[in-house]
Amino acid sequence: MIVELYTSAFCGPCRAARAVLAEAVRLVPAARLEEVDVAADTGRAGAAGVTSTPTVLVRTGEGAEVFRATGVPTLPQALAAMGRAG
């Protein structure tokens, strides 16, 4: 599964989201965290429909989106979303 974190350089909540997701990925070895800077990769952010940061997407290994949220997730929320990706 892939956990995508869309961030921007001056986003304070992005740092908190990064910490929560890093811990979630540590607890779920099958997960991989990918951080995308929306300014550096406007194409990927646009294709994903990201309009604010932080935005978190969780995808299955095949790439299907199973969860999307803006803001800082809690660890239980992140783990539950990752559970949907199997």
PDB file with one MODEL, atoms N, CA, C and O in Angstrom:
MODEL        1
ATOM      1  N   MET A   1       0.836  -1.177   0.000  1.00  0.00           N
ATOM      2  CA  MET A   1       0.000   0.000   0.000  1.00  0.00           C
ATOM      3  C   MET A   1       0.880   1.240   0.000  1.00  0.00           C
ATOM      4  O   MET A   1       2.026   1.212   0.450  1.00  0.00           O
ATOM      5  N   ILE A   2       0.328   2.308  -0.506  1.00  0.00           N
ATOM      6  CA  ILE A   2       1.054   3.566  -0.613  1.00  0.00           C
ATOM      7  C   ILE A   2       0.297   4.641   0.160  1.00  0.00           C
ATOM      8  O   ILE A   2      -0.907   4.817  -0.023  1.00  0.00           O
ATOM      9  N   VAL A   3       1.006   5.348   1.017  1.00  0.00           N
ATOM     10  CA  VAL A   3       0.457   6.487   1.739  1.00  0.00           C
ATOM     11  C   VAL A   3       1.111   7.720   1.143  1.00  0.00           C
ATOM     12  O   VAL A   3       2.324   7.899   1.245  1.00  0.00           O
ATOM     13  N   GLU A   4       0.302   8.571   0.520  1.00  0.00           N
ATOM     14  CA  GLU A   4       0.817   9.785  -0.110  1.00  0.00           C
ATOM     15  C   GLU A   4       0.509  10.971   0.788  1.00  0.00           C
ATOM     16  O   GLU A   4      -0.627  11.154   1.226  1.00  0.00           O
ATOM     17  N   LEU A   5       1.524  11.769   1.056  1.00  0.00           N
ATOM     18  CA  LEU A   5       1.363  12.989   1.847  1.00  0.00           C
ATOM     19  C   LEU A   5       1.736  14.161   0.964  1.00  0.00           C
ATOM     20  O   LEU A   5       2.890  14.300   0.558  1.00  0.00           O
ATOM     21  N   TYR A   6       0.761  15.004   0.668  1.00  0.00           N
ATOM     22  CA  TYR A   6       0.982  16.203  -0.146  1.00  0.00           C
ATOM     23  C   TYR A   6       1.237  17.373   0.793  1.00  0.00           C
ATOM     24  O   TYR A   6       0.414  17.685   1.654  1.00  0.00           O
ATOM     25  N   THR A   7       2.398  18.020   0.616  1.00  0.00           N
ATOM     26  CA  THR A   7       2.844  19.059   1.533  1.00  0.00           C
ATOM     27  C   THR A   7       3.279  20.307   0.762  1.00  0.00           C
ATOM     28  O   THR A   7       3.371  20.309  -0.466  1.00  0.00           O
ATOM     29  N   SER A   8       3.538  21.354   1.523  1.00  0.00           N
ATOM     30  CA  SER A   8       4.161  22.568   0.979  1.00  0.00           C
ATOM     31  C   SER A   8       5.191  23.047   2.000  1.00  0.00           C
ATOM     32  O   SER A   8       5.108  22.722   3.185  1.00  0.00           O
ATOM     33  N   ALA A   9       6.142  23.807   1.530  1.00  0.00           N
ATOM     34  CA  ALA A   9       7.300  24.188   2.343  1.00  0.00           C
ATOM     35  C   ALA A   9       6.932  24.945   3.617  1.00  0.00           C
ATOM     36  O   ALA A   9       7.567  24.743   4.652  1.00  0.00           O
ATOM     37  N   PHE A  10       5.928  25.804   3.565  1.00  0.00           N
ATOM     38  CA  PHE A  10       5.614  26.654   4.709  1.00  0.00           C
ATOM     39  C   PHE A  10       4.378  26.201   5.461  1.00  0.00           C
ATOM     40  O   PHE A  10       3.687  27.011   6.079  1.00  0.00           O
ATOM     41  N   CYS A  11       4.104  24.931   5.410  1.00  0.00           N
ATOM     42  CA  CYS A  11       2.903  24.359   6.017  1.00  0.00           C
ATOM     43  C   CYS A  11       3.256  23.761   7.373  1.00  0.00           C
ATOM     44  O   CYS A  11       3.872  22.698   7.443  1.00  0.00           O
ATOM     45  N   GLY A  12       2.871  24.436   8.444  1.00  0.00           N
ATOM     46  CA  GLY A  12       3.124  23.932   9.786  1.00  0.00           C
ATOM     47  C   GLY A  12       2.435  22.602  10.060  1.00  0.00           C
ATOM     48  O   GLY A  12       3.069  21.687  10.586  1.00  0.00           O
ATOM     49  N   PRO A  13       1.146  22.466   9.715  1.00  0.00           N
ATOM     50  CA  PRO A  13       0.466  21.191   9.948  1.00  0.00           C
ATOM     51  C   PRO A  13       1.086  20.031   9.164  1.00  0.00           C
ATOM     52  O   PRO A  13       0.926  18.871   9.543  1.00  0.00           O
ATOM     53  N   CYS A  14       1.788  20.338   8.082  1.00  0.00           N
ATOM     54  CA  CYS A  14       2.426  19.274   7.294  1.00  0.00           C
ATOM     55  C   CYS A  14       3.472  18.539   8.121  1.00  0.00           C
ATOM     56  O   CYS A  14       3.629  17.325   7.984  1.00  0.00           O
ATOM     57  N   ARG A  15       4.181  19.255   8.967  1.00  0.00           N
ATOM     58  CA  ARG A  15       5.189  18.609   9.827  1.00  0.00           C
ATOM     59  C   ARG A  15       4.526  17.623  10.779  1.00  0.00           C
ATOM     60  O   ARG A  15       5.033  16.521  10.991  1.00  0.00           O
ATOM     61  N   ALA A  16       3.403  18.016  11.348  1.00  0.00           N
ATOM     62  CA  ALA A  16       2.676  17.121  12.254  1.00  0.00           C
ATOM     63  C   ALA A  16       2.137  15.904  11.500  1.00  0.00           C
ATOM     64  O   ALA A  16       2.216  14.781  11.999  1.00  0.00           O
ATOM     65  N   ALA A  17       1.594  16.120  10.307  1.00  0.00           N
ATOM     66  CA  ALA A  17       1.085  15.009   9.505  1.00  0.00           C
ATOM     67  C   ALA A  17       2.219  14.056   9.142  1.00  0.00           C
ATOM     68  O   ALA A  17       2.042  12.838   9.176  1.00  0.00           O
ATOM     69  N   ARG A  18       3.368  14.598   8.798  1.00  0.00           N
ATOM     70  CA  ARG A  18       4.540  13.777   8.463  1.00  0.00           C
ATOM     71  C   ARG A  18       4.918  12.870   9.634  1.00  0.00           C
ATOM     72  O   ARG A  18       5.211  11.691   9.437  1.00  0.00           O
ATOM     73  N   ALA A  19       4.912  13.409  10.838  1.00  0.00           N
ATOM     74  CA  ALA A  19       5.276  12.621  12.027  1.00  0.00           C
ATOM     75  C   ALA A  19       4.267  11.504  12.281  1.00  0.00           C
ATOM     76  O   ALA A  19       4.658  10.374  12.572  1.00  0.00           O
ATOM     77  N   VAL A  20       2.976  11.806  12.175  1.00  0.00           N
ATOM     78  CA  VAL A  20       1.939  10.791  12.398  1.00  0.00           C
ATOM     79  C   VAL A  20       2.060   9.681  11.357  1.00  0.00           C
ATOM     80  O   VAL A  20       1.998   8.500  11.696  1.00  0.00           O
ATOM     81  N   LEU A  21       2.232  10.060  10.097  1.00  0.00           N
ATOM     82  CA  LEU A  21       2.287   9.050   9.048  1.00  0.00           C
ATOM     83  C   LEU A  21       3.572   8.229   9.109  1.00  0.00           C
ATOM     84  O   LEU A  21       3.567   7.043   8.781  1.00  0.00           O
ATOM     85  N   ALA A  22       4.653   8.846   9.520  1.00  0.00           N
ATOM     86  CA  ALA A  22       5.904   8.090   9.682  1.00  0.00           C
ATOM     87  C   ALA A  22       5.721   7.000  10.731  1.00  0.00           C
ATOM     88  O   ALA A  22       6.196   5.878  10.552  1.00  0.00           O
ATOM     89  N   GLU A  23       5.040   7.320  11.813  1.00  0.00           N
ATOM     90  CA  GLU A  23       4.784   6.332  12.852  1.00  0.00           C
ATOM     91  C   GLU A  23       3.837   5.248  12.339  1.00  0.00           C
ATOM     92  O   GLU A  23       4.040   4.067  12.623  1.00  0.00           O
ATOM     93  N   ALA A  24       2.816   5.633  11.595  1.00  0.00           N
ATOM     94  CA  ALA A  24       1.872   4.651  11.056  1.00  0.00           C
ATOM     95  C   ALA A  24       2.579   3.683  10.114  1.00  0.00           C
ATOM     96  O   ALA A  24       2.344   2.476  10.168  1.00  0.00           O
ATOM     97  N   VAL A  25       3.434   4.205   9.262  1.00  0.00           N
ATOM     98  CA  VAL A  25       4.173   3.363   8.318  1.00  0.00           C
ATOM     99  C   VAL A  25       5.153   2.459   9.070  1.00  0.00           C
ATOM    100  O   VAL A  25       5.384   1.321   8.663  1.00  0.00           O
ATOM    101  N   ARG A  26       5.718   2.954  10.146  1.00  0.00           N
ATOM    102  CA  ARG A  26       6.612   2.123  10.959  1.00  0.00           C
ATOM    103  C   ARG A  26       5.853   0.927  11.540  1.00  0.00           C
ATOM    104  O   ARG A  26       6.397  -0.172  11.647  1.00  0.00           O
ATOM    105  N   LEU A  27       4.586   1.155  11.914  1.00  0.00           N
ATOM    106  CA  LEU A  27       3.770   0.098  12.509  1.00  0.00           C
ATOM    107  C   LEU A  27       3.184  -0.870  11.482  1.00  0.00           C
ATOM    108  O   LEU A  27       2.791  -1.984  11.826  1.00  0.00           O
ATOM    109  N   VAL A  28       3.127  -0.442  10.225  1.00  0.00           N
ATOM    110  CA  VAL A  28       2.555  -1.264   9.151  1.00  0.00           C
ATOM    111  C   VAL A  28       3.634  -1.471   8.089  1.00  0.00           C
ATOM    112  O   VAL A  28       3.745  -0.673   7.158  1.00  0.00           O
ATOM    113  N   PRO A  29       4.417  -2.520   8.218  1.00  0.00           N
ATOM    114  CA  PRO A  29       5.553  -2.726   7.311  1.00  0.00           C
ATOM    115  C   PRO A  29       5.183  -2.813   5.829  1.00  0.00           C
ATOM    116  O   PRO A  29       6.023  -2.544   4.970  1.00  0.00           O
ATOM    117  N   ALA A  30       3.938  -3.184   5.520  1.00  0.00           N
ATOM    118  CA  ALA A  30       3.523  -3.278   4.119  1.00  0.00           C
ATOM    119  C   ALA A  30       3.305  -1.914   3.480  1.00  0.00           C
ATOM    120  O   ALA A  30       3.140  -1.825   2.264  1.00  0.00           O
ATOM    121  N   ALA A  31       3.302  -0.854   4.274  1.00  0.00           N
ATOM    122  CA  ALA A  31       3.022   0.491   3.764  1.00  0.00           C
ATOM    123  C   ALA A  31       4.304   1.205   3.372  1.00  0.00           C
ATOM    124  O   ALA A  31       5.374   0.985   3.939  1.00  0.00           O
ATOM    125  N   ARG A  32       4.150   2.066   2.382  1.00  0.00           N
ATOM    126  CA  ARG A  32       5.255   2.917   1.928  1.00  0.00           C
ATOM    127  C   ARG A  32       4.752   4.360   1.905  1.00  0.00           C
ATOM    128  O   ARG A  32       3.694   4.648   1.345  1.00  0.00           O
ATOM    129  N   LEU A  33       5.517   5.262   2.517  1.00  0.00           N
ATOM    130  CA  LEU A  33       5.151   6.675   2.564  1.00  0.00           C
ATOM    131  C   LEU A  33       5.836   7.418   1.431  1.00  0.00           C
ATOM    132  O   LEU A  33       7.049   7.311   1.251  1.00  0.00           O
ATOM    133  N   GLU A  34       5.054   8.173   0.669  1.00  0.00           N
ATOM    134  CA  GLU A  34       5.581   9.033  -0.384  1.00  0.00           C
ATOM    135  C   GLU A  34       5.145  10.459  -0.085  1.00  0.00           C
ATOM    136  O   GLU A  34       3.950  10.743   0.005  1.00  0.00           O
ATOM    137  N   GLU A  35       6.108  11.349   0.067  1.00  0.00           N
ATOM    138  CA  GLU A  35       5.788  12.755   0.298  1.00  0.00           C
ATOM    139  C   GLU A  35       5.931  13.510  -1.010  1.00  0.00           C
ATOM    140  O   GLU A  35       6.925  13.362  -1.720  1.00  0.00           O
ATOM    141  N   VAL A  36       4.931  14.319  -1.323  1.00  0.00           N
ATOM    142  CA  VAL A  36       4.913  15.081  -2.560  1.00  0.00           C
ATOM    143  C   VAL A  36       4.809  16.558  -2.220  1.00  0.00           C
ATOM    144  O   VAL A  36       3.832  16.989  -1.607  1.00  0.00           O
ATOM    145  N   ASP A  37       5.803  17.331  -2.611  1.00  0.00           N
ATOM    146  CA  ASP A  37       5.772  18.786  -2.441  1.00  0.00           C
ATOM    147  C   ASP A  37       4.938  19.343  -3.591  1.00  0.00           C
ATOM    148  O   ASP A  37       5.311  19.199  -4.755  1.00  0.00           O
ATOM    149  N   VAL A  38       3.818  19.974  -3.270  1.00  0.00           N
ATOM    150  CA  VAL A  38       2.894  20.418  -4.314  1.00  0.00           C
ATOM    151  C   VAL A  38       3.503  21.487  -5.224  1.00  0.00           C
ATOM    152  O   VAL A  38       3.114  21.602  -6.387  1.00  0.00           O
ATOM    153  N   ALA A  39       4.443  22.261  -4.711  1.00  0.00           N
ATOM    154  CA  ALA A  39       5.092  23.276  -5.543  1.00  0.00           C
ATOM    155  C   ALA A  39       6.105  22.645  -6.498  1.00  0.00           C
ATOM    156  O   ALA A  39       6.280  23.110  -7.625  1.00  0.00           O
ATOM    157  N   ALA A  40       6.761  21.598  -6.044  1.00  0.00           N
ATOM    158  CA  ALA A  40       7.778  20.945  -6.865  1.00  0.00           C
ATOM    159  C   ALA A  40       7.176  19.974  -7.871  1.00  0.00           C
ATOM    160  O   ALA A  40       7.773  19.721  -8.917  1.00  0.00           O
ATOM    161  N   ASP A  41       6.007  19.430  -7.569  1.00  0.00           N
ATOM    162  CA  ASP A  41       5.376  18.444  -8.447  1.00  0.00           C
ATOM    163  C   ASP A  41       3.914  18.811  -8.665  1.00  0.00           C
ATOM    164  O   ASP A  41       3.006  18.099  -8.237  1.00  0.00           O
ATOM    165  N   THR A  42       3.708  19.937  -9.341  1.00  0.00           N
ATOM    166  CA  THR A  42       2.350  20.426  -9.577  1.00  0.00           C
ATOM    167  C   THR A  42       1.525  19.451 -10.414  1.00  0.00           C
ATOM    168  O   THR A  42       0.311  19.351 -10.236  1.00  0.00           O
ATOM    169  N   GLY A  43       2.175  18.739 -11.317  1.00  0.00           N
ATOM    170  CA  GLY A  43       1.456  17.785 -12.160  1.00  0.00           C
ATOM    171  C   GLY A  43       0.843  16.654 -11.353  1.00  0.00           C
ATOM    172  O   GLY A  43      -0.323  16.305 -11.542  1.00  0.00           O
ATOM    173  N   ARG A  44       1.629  16.086 -10.456  1.00  0.00           N
ATOM    174  CA  ARG A  44       1.123  14.975  -9.640  1.00  0.00           C
ATOM    175  C   ARG A  44       0.042  15.462  -8.681  1.00  0.00           C
ATOM    176  O   ARG A  44      -0.973  14.792  -8.492  1.00  0.00           O
ATOM    177  N   ALA A  45       0.261  16.633  -8.073  1.00  0.00           N
ATOM    178  CA  ALA A  45      -0.738  17.182  -7.162  1.00  0.00           C
ATOM    179  C   ALA A  45      -2.041  17.470  -7.908  1.00  0.00           C
ATOM    180  O   ALA A  45      -3.127  17.171  -7.412  1.00  0.00           O
ATOM    181  N   GLY A  46      -1.925  18.045  -9.089  1.00  0.00           N
ATOM    182  CA  GLY A  46      -3.113  18.343  -9.879  1.00  0.00           C
ATOM    183  C   GLY A  46      -3.846  17.091 -10.316  1.00  0.00           C
ATOM    184  O   GLY A  46      -5.075  17.036 -10.273  1.00  0.00           O
ATOM    185  N   ALA A  47      -3.097  16.087 -10.736  1.00  0.00           N
ATOM    186  CA  ALA A  47      -3.708  14.828 -11.160  1.00  0.00           C
ATOM    187  C   ALA A  47      -4.434  14.144 -10.004  1.00  0.00           C
ATOM    188  O   ALA A  47      -5.434  13.456 -10.209  1.00  0.00           O
ATOM    189  N   ALA A  48      -3.924  14.336  -8.794  1.00  0.00           N
ATOM    190  CA  ALA A  48      -4.558  13.744  -7.611  1.00  0.00           C
ATOM    191  C   ALA A  48      -5.704  14.607  -7.088  1.00  0.00           C
ATOM    192  O   ALA A  48      -6.421  14.188  -6.178  1.00  0.00           O
ATOM    193  N   GLY A  49      -5.890  15.804  -7.647  1.00  0.00           N
ATOM    194  CA  GLY A  49      -6.968  16.678  -7.197  1.00  0.00           C
ATOM    195  C   GLY A  49      -6.693  17.330  -5.857  1.00  0.00           C
ATOM    196  O   GLY A  49      -7.626  17.673  -5.131  1.00  0.00           O
ATOM    197  N   VAL A  50      -5.430  17.505  -5.520  1.00  0.00           N
ATOM    198  CA  VAL A  50      -5.053  18.104  -4.239  1.00  0.00           C
ATOM    199  C   VAL A  50      -5.153  19.622  -4.341  1.00  0.00           C
ATOM    200  O   VAL A  50      -4.559  20.235  -5.227  1.00  0.00           O
ATOM    201  N   THR A  51      -5.913  20.223  -3.421  1.00  0.00           N
ATOM    202  CA  THR A  51      -6.104  21.670  -3.422  1.00  0.00           C
ATOM    203  C   THR A  51      -5.633  22.344  -2.138  1.00  0.00           C
ATOM    204  O   THR A  51      -5.614  23.572  -2.054  1.00  0.00           O
ATOM    205  N   SER A  52      -5.253  21.546  -1.134  1.00  0.00           N
ATOM    206  CA  SER A  52      -4.747  22.125   0.113  1.00  0.00           C
ATOM    207  C   SER A  52      -3.757  21.156   0.749  1.00  0.00           C
ATOM    208  O   SER A  52      -3.726  19.964   0.445  1.00  0.00           O
ATOM    209  N   THR A  53      -2.955  21.718   1.641  1.00  0.00           N
ATOM    210  CA  THR A  53      -1.972  20.883   2.337  1.00  0.00           C
ATOM    211  C   THR A  53      -2.156  21.019   3.836  1.00  0.00           C
ATOM    212  O   THR A  53      -2.536  22.086   4.318  1.00  0.00           O
ATOM    213  N   PRO A  54      -1.896  19.962   4.578  1.00  0.00           N
ATOM    214  CA  PRO A  54      -1.556  18.631   4.083  1.00  0.00           C
ATOM    215  C   PRO A  54      -2.792  17.879   3.597  1.00  0.00           C
ATOM    216  O   PRO A  54      -3.890  18.039   4.130  1.00  0.00           O
ATOM    217  N   THR A  55      -2.582  17.066   2.585  1.00  0.00           N
ATOM    218  CA  THR A  55      -3.601  16.129   2.124  1.00  0.00           C
ATOM    219  C   THR A  55      -2.977  14.742   2.154  1.00  0.00           C
ATOM    220  O   THR A  55      -1.831  14.554   1.743  1.00  0.00           O
ATOM    221  N   VAL A  56      -3.737  13.783   2.642  1.00  0.00           N
ATOM    222  CA  VAL A  56      -3.273  12.405   2.743  1.00  0.00           C
ATOM    223  C   VAL A  56      -4.147  11.527   1.850  1.00  0.00           C
ATOM    224  O   VAL A  56      -5.375  11.583   1.915  1.00  0.00           O
ATOM    225  N   LEU A  57      -3.501  10.724   1.026  1.00  0.00           N
ATOM    226  CA  LEU A  57      -4.191   9.712   0.232  1.00  0.00           C
ATOM    227  C   LEU A  57      -3.612   8.361   0.600  1.00  0.00           C
ATOM    228  O   LEU A  57      -2.403   8.229   0.793  1.00  0.00           O
ATOM    229  N   VAL A  58      -4.463   7.365   0.699  1.00  0.00           N
ATOM    230  CA  VAL A  58      -4.005   5.998   0.901  1.00  0.00           C
ATOM    231  C   VAL A  58      -4.487   5.201  -0.301  1.00  0.00           C
ATOM    232  O   VAL A  58      -5.662   5.236  -0.664  1.00  0.00           O
ATOM    233  N   ARG A  59      -3.546   4.480  -0.909  1.00  0.00           N
ATOM    234  CA  ARG A  59      -3.847   3.697  -2.106  1.00  0.00           C
ATOM    235  C   ARG A  59      -3.478   2.229  -1.875  1.00  0.00           C
ATOM    236  O   ARG A  59      -2.573   1.908  -1.105  1.00  0.00           O
ATOM    237  N   THR A  60      -4.196   1.368  -2.555  1.00  0.00           N
ATOM    238  CA  THR A  60      -3.831  -0.045  -2.551  1.00  0.00           C
ATOM    239  C   THR A  60      -2.528  -0.198  -3.331  1.00  0.00           C
ATOM    240  O   THR A  60      -2.061   0.747  -3.969  1.00  0.00           O
ATOM    241  N   GLY A  61      -1.955  -1.374  -3.275  1.00  0.00           N
ATOM    242  CA  GLY A  61      -0.748  -1.641  -4.050  1.00  0.00           C
ATOM    243  C   GLY A  61      -0.967  -1.487  -5.538  1.00  0.00           C
ATOM    244  O   GLY A  61      -0.019  -1.244  -6.286  1.00  0.00           O
ATOM    245  N   GLU A  62      -2.216  -1.627  -5.980  1.00  0.00           N
ATOM    246  CA  GLU A  62      -2.551  -1.465  -7.401  1.00  0.00           C
ATOM    247  C   GLU A  62      -2.830  -0.007  -7.760  1.00  0.00           C
ATOM    248  O   GLU A  62      -3.019   0.315  -8.933  1.00  0.00           O
ATOM    249  N   GLY A  63      -2.857   0.880  -6.754  1.00  0.00           N
ATOM    250  CA  GLY A  63      -3.046   2.298  -7.011  1.00  0.00           C
ATOM    251  C   GLY A  63      -4.447   2.836  -6.792  1.00  0.00           C
ATOM    252  O   GLY A  63      -4.675   4.030  -6.986  1.00  0.00           O
ATOM    253  N   ALA A  64      -5.394   1.995  -6.395  1.00  0.00           N
ATOM    254  CA  ALA A  64      -6.756   2.470  -6.165  1.00  0.00           C
ATOM    255  C   ALA A  64      -6.812   3.268  -4.865  1.00  0.00           C
ATOM    256  O   ALA A  64      -6.331   2.818  -3.825  1.00  0.00           O
ATOM    257  N   GLU A  65      -7.401   4.454  -4.939  1.00  0.00           N
ATOM    258  CA  GLU A  65      -7.542   5.304  -3.755  1.00  0.00           C
ATOM    259  C   GLU A  65      -8.631   4.756  -2.849  1.00  0.00           C
ATOM    260  O   GLU A  65      -9.757   4.526  -3.291  1.00  0.00           O
ATOM    261  N   VAL A  66      -8.295   4.546  -1.572  1.00  0.00           N
ATOM    262  CA  VAL A  66      -9.277   4.041  -0.605  1.00  0.00           C
ATOM    263  C   VAL A  66      -9.545   5.030   0.517  1.00  0.00           C
ATOM    264  O   VAL A  66     -10.460   4.829   1.316  1.00  0.00           O
ATOM    265  N   PHE A  67      -8.756   6.100   0.585  1.00  0.00           N
ATOM    266  CA  PHE A  67      -8.917   7.086   1.657  1.00  0.00           C
ATOM    267  C   PHE A  67      -8.317   8.404   1.209  1.00  0.00           C
ATOM    268  O   PHE A  67      -7.284   8.441   0.541  1.00  0.00           O
ATOM    269  N   ARG A  68      -8.994   9.503   1.597  1.00  0.00           N
ATOM    270  CA  ARG A  68      -8.501  10.859   1.327  1.00  0.00           C
ATOM    271  C   ARG A  68      -8.932  11.752   2.471  1.00  0.00           C
ATOM    272  O   ARG A  68     -10.078  11.698   2.919  1.00  0.00           O
ATOM    273  N   ALA A  69      -7.999  12.579   2.944  1.00  0.00           N
ATOM    274  CA  ALA A  69      -8.331  13.529   4.006  1.00  0.00           C
ATOM    275  C   ALA A  69      -7.390  14.718   3.926  1.00  0.00           C
ATOM    276  O   ALA A  69      -6.244  14.596   3.495  1.00  0.00           O
ATOM    277  N   THR A  70      -7.893  15.863   4.347  1.00  0.00           N
ATOM    278  CA  THR A  70      -7.040  17.040   4.482  1.00  0.00           C
ATOM    279  C   THR A  70      -6.820  17.273   5.971  1.00  0.00           C
ATOM    280  O   THR A  70      -7.637  16.883   6.805  1.00  0.00           O
ATOM    281  N   GLY A  71      -5.707  17.913   6.284  1.00  0.00           N
ATOM    282  CA  GLY A  71      -5.391  18.182   7.674  1.00  0.00           C
ATOM    283  C   GLY A  71      -4.511  17.092   8.255  1.00  0.00           C
ATOM    284  O   GLY A  71      -4.027  16.214   7.541  1.00  0.00           O
ATOM    285  N   VAL A  72      -4.314  17.162   9.550  1.00  0.00           N
ATOM    286  CA  VAL A  72      -3.432  16.232  10.248  1.00  0.00           C
ATOM    287  C   VAL A  72      -4.255  15.064  10.787  1.00  0.00           C
ATOM    288  O   VAL A  72      -5.135  15.262  11.625  1.00  0.00           O
ATOM    289  N   PRO A  73      -3.976  13.848  10.312  1.00  0.00           N
ATOM    290  CA  PRO A  73      -4.711  12.704  10.840  1.00  0.00           C
ATOM    291  C   PRO A  73      -4.171  12.307  12.208  1.00  0.00           C
ATOM    292  O   PRO A  73      -3.023  12.599  12.544  1.00  0.00           O
ATOM    293  N   THR A  74      -5.003  11.646  12.980  1.00  0.00           N
ATOM    294  CA  THR A  74      -4.505  11.034  14.207  1.00  0.00           C
ATOM    295  C   THR A  74      -3.904   9.682  13.818  1.00  0.00           C
ATOM    296  O   THR A  74      -4.154   9.173  12.726  1.00  0.00           O
ATOM    297  N   LEU A  75      -3.123   9.120  14.708  1.00  0.00           N
ATOM    298  CA  LEU A  75      -2.548   7.800  14.423  1.00  0.00           C
ATOM    299  C   LEU A  75      -3.645   6.754  14.218  1.00  0.00           C
ATOM    300  O   LEU A  75      -3.554   5.977  13.267  1.00  0.00           O
ATOM    301  N   PRO A  76      -4.683   6.698  15.072  1.00  0.00           N
ATOM    302  CA  PRO A  76      -5.751   5.719  14.826  1.00  0.00           C
ATOM    303  C   PRO A  76      -6.438   5.924  13.469  1.00  0.00           C
ATOM    304  O   PRO A  76      -6.769   4.946  12.799  1.00  0.00           O
ATOM    305  N   GLN A  77      -6.654   7.158  13.060  1.00  0.00           N
ATOM    306  CA  GLN A  77      -7.262   7.424  11.752  1.00  0.00           C
ATOM    307  C   GLN A  77      -6.368   6.907  10.629  1.00  0.00           C
ATOM    308  O   GLN A  77      -6.841   6.265   9.692  1.00  0.00           O
ATOM    309  N   ALA A  78      -5.081   7.190  10.733  1.00  0.00           N
ATOM    310  CA  ALA A  78      -4.143   6.745   9.693  1.00  0.00           C
ATOM    311  C   ALA A  78      -4.105   5.224   9.616  1.00  0.00           C
ATOM    312  O   ALA A  78      -4.111   4.656   8.524  1.00  0.00           O
ATOM    313  N   LEU A  79      -4.067   4.567  10.761  1.00  0.00           N
ATOM    314  CA  LEU A  79      -4.024   3.107  10.767  1.00  0.00           C
ATOM    315  C   LEU A  79      -5.320   2.500  10.206  1.00  0.00           C
ATOM    316  O   LEU A  79      -5.283   1.508   9.479  1.00  0.00           O
ATOM    317  N   ALA A  80      -6.452   3.100  10.548  1.00  0.00           N
ATOM    318  CA  ALA A  80      -7.726   2.610  10.010  1.00  0.00           C
ATOM    319  C   ALA A  80      -7.773   2.773   8.501  1.00  0.00           C
ATOM    320  O   ALA A  80      -8.240   1.880   7.795  1.00  0.00           O
ATOM    321  N   ALA A  81      -7.293   3.908   8.001  1.00  0.00           N
ATOM    322  CA  ALA A  81      -7.261   4.142   6.548  1.00  0.00           C
ATOM    323  C   ALA A  81      -6.348   3.129   5.866  1.00  0.00           C
ATOM    324  O   ALA A  81      -6.671   2.615   4.795  1.00  0.00           O
ATOM    325  N   MET A  82      -5.227   2.848   6.478  1.00  0.00           N
ATOM    326  CA  MET A  82      -4.299   1.878   5.907  1.00  0.00           C
ATOM    327  C   MET A  82      -4.902   0.478   5.919  1.00  0.00           C
ATOM    328  O   MET A  82      -4.622  -0.329   5.032  1.00  0.00           O
ATOM    329  N   GLY A  83      -5.731   0.187   6.922  1.00  0.00           N
ATOM    330  CA  GLY A  83      -6.421  -1.095   6.983  1.00  0.00           C
ATOM    331  C   GLY A  83      -7.352  -1.296   5.791  1.00  0.00           C
ATOM    332  O   GLY A  83      -7.554  -2.426   5.345  1.00  0.00           O
ATOM    333  N   ARG A  84      -7.916  -0.211   5.276  1.00  0.00           N
ATOM    334  CA  ARG A  84      -8.806  -0.299   4.107  1.00  0.00           C
ATOM    335  C   ARG A  84      -8.049  -0.688   2.852  1.00  0.00           C
ATOM    336  O   ARG A  84      -8.617  -1.270   1.928  1.00  0.00           O
ATOM    337  N   ALA A  85      -6.765  -0.363   2.822  1.00  0.00           N
ATOM    338  CA  ALA A  85      -5.953  -0.660   1.634  1.00  0.00           C
ATOM    339  C   ALA A  85      -5.478  -2.111   1.648  1.00  0.00           C
ATOM    340  O   ALA A  85      -4.981  -2.626   0.647  1.00  0.00           O
ATOM    341  N   GLY A  86      -5.637  -2.754   2.790  1.00  0.00           N
ATOM    342  CA  GLY A  86      -5.314  -4.164   2.909  1.00  0.00           C
ATOM    343  C   GLY A  86      -3.871  -4.443   2.966  1.00  0.00           C
ATOM    344  O   GLY A  86      -3.470  -5.602   3.067  1.00  0.00           O
TER     345      GLY A  86
ENDMDL
END
